[in-house]
Amino acid sequence: IIESFPTDPAIAREIPHKITPFIQAIFSAPSPTPIKAALASDGFDCESVRLPLVTLTSEEKSRVLNALQSVRA
């Protein structure tokens, strides 16, 4: 956002709107569980969490991964 603002303020204004669904998805469950799910989708072996946290349900994980894909598109 900071780098694009001087040359193209319109792009800088679009970036927060584009990443908002992902930000909402990663804060939809206790941290760091959604972040670990997103990293695991990239091949990192880090999806397990310690109690009292539990892994995401398939629906929660799907929401996070879909939001991640929309940011990458």
Secondary structure, DSSP 4 states (H G I P E B T S, - for coil): -TTTTTT-HHHHHHHHHHHHHHHHHHTSSSTTHHHHHHHHHTT-S-----TT--PPPHHHHHHHHHHHHHHH-
